[in-house]
Amino acid sequence: MLYVIIGEDVENSLEQRLAARPAHLERLQALRDAGRLFTAGPNPAIDAADPGEAGFSGSIIIAEFDSLETAQTWADADPYRAAGVYRQVTVKPYKKVW
């Protein structure tokens, strides 16, 4: 089943994001290589594709996992969590309609 992982950043998270980004992307690449990643990307903090120093307010990941528990465990191990980028992470089942 698909699950949406919504990470909400702490204020001024850009420096921590940049430091943890390679490890974060490596995990996403592993999901993609396994055919389990539907989409992933950050939410710019301002209305711009490249927010510059404004940074990001969070991230969205939609991927396939065996269960909600497995998705939550995966999300809890995200390098952005360990680096203090996310203040909150929500994991929910997701049903693709279109």
Buried (B, 14 or more C-beta within 10 A) or exposed (E): EBBBBBBBBEEEBBEBBEBBBEEBEEBBEEBBEEEBBBEBEBBBBEEEEEBEEBBBBBBEBBBBBEEEEBBBEBBEEBBBBBBBBBEEBEBEEBEEEE
